Amino acid sequence: MLMRHSFGFRLAAWYALAATVTLACLFVIGHELLYTRLMHGLDLLNNSEARQLRTRLGPDYANLDLEAIDQRIREVTESASVLFYVNVHNTANNIMFYSHNLNGVTIPDVKGEHRYDAVIPGVGPVRVAEYVHDGLDIVVATSSAQANATMRDYVVVCTALLVAMLLASIGIGYGLSRLALRPVRMIAETARLIGSDNLGERMPVAEVRDEISDLARLLNEMFDRLETSFNQIRRFTAEASHELKTPLSLVRLHAEKLVIEGKFVPAQEEALHILLEEVNYLDRIIDRLLFLSRVDAKVTRLDPVAQDPGPFLRGFAPDAGALVEDRGLHFRFAHSGNGTARFDAKWIRQVLLNLVSNAIKASPANGEVRLASDLDDDTWRVAVEDDGRGLPSTELEHIFERFVRVPGTGYDDGKSSGLGLSICRSILDLHGGRIHAENIAPNGGLRVVFEIPG
């Protein structure tokens, strides 16, 4: 499973990266400043030694022979041989003097440079300073090993601090992101609670005026409009359904009276019978809409009783078998398990009748409708299967929505209102259960399963 990269995670990562890069830039600048200061200190030492040598030679060095020059310089260099390495050249680049600690090796020369780093064989890294004055080229070097060691220690310490900074900033960034995004999480949690049956929930709005509080206010205003629209639709559905009951009853009564009187020719009587069928069909649709409106308004109440589903199903099976066999199909029933489940028998019977009726419509001639029940300690599970062609996978969830019909699958006979399965789901919701559909492989057919907690 791929890790979900939430906005909070990305925010923490960005914070950690920015903090670590900023610190790394400061360390680089500090490295350059520290190195410059260390080398400047070594240059000052070299400059001091060179001046001392120049003073020691005196103004008459040009009249001195090499032995006298060597003697005067060595008096200075021998006392500081631990720190300095010295070469003295004349204008012809002839060596006039080199300190004993060089062991006969000259200090490397870099053309055009008077302050530079070099490596003397047998000595190691040095900082070199070259001073040209009155025909003398005095080259003084001092060891830079300690300075280099200091720089290496600086790099090690900075690297450790960068790693520590990265880890700490990730933790701090994650904590800050959690704190900053807390209002967003509260908005998301509230949004998950809001549904068509719970439109009264609203987003928490902070007193501070910022972008998140403005977003929460806009969402609350949107849900206010949605709640108003939903309530208007529900009220219209309930009132329209209720108002239609009376005129439909009058139409049915007058039509039945005309049929009983028998004063019409056969064609007219057939038209009256068709009218009565359509009125009855419309009356059933209105009853279903009224039921759904009452469920939406939370005024429908069940009377669930803890009972053994076995006797209930065995009482329902003969009625279902009669419906199935009347259509030339076969019916099979099975129940297993012992225990009790809390359900309202009247409403669960309505669910089973709807599911069996749909299975009858979908099954081919000589097909079979199966009702299977299983009860364990936690759940009562009931499945109704048919031998039809099943449904497209994209429709398996949509068929429980209102007025959804799927032509060409056998589950729609042209007279279906598309409300039966929606009513089944509402009844199961009132029981705290669930219902879903799945195709049966490989022979085809549809299995509709509902579950009720034990």
Beta strands, then each sheet from edge to edge (+ up, - down):
strand 1: 84-90
strand 2: 95-98
strand 3: 115-120
strand 4: 124-133
strand 5: 136-143
strand 6: 305-307
strand 7: 330-336
strand 8: 341-343
strand 9: 368-375
strand 10: 379-385
strand 11: 434-439
strand 12: 446-453
sheet 1: 2+ 1- 5+ 4- 3+
sheet 2: 6+ 8-
sheet 3: 7+ 9+ 10- 12+ 11-
end
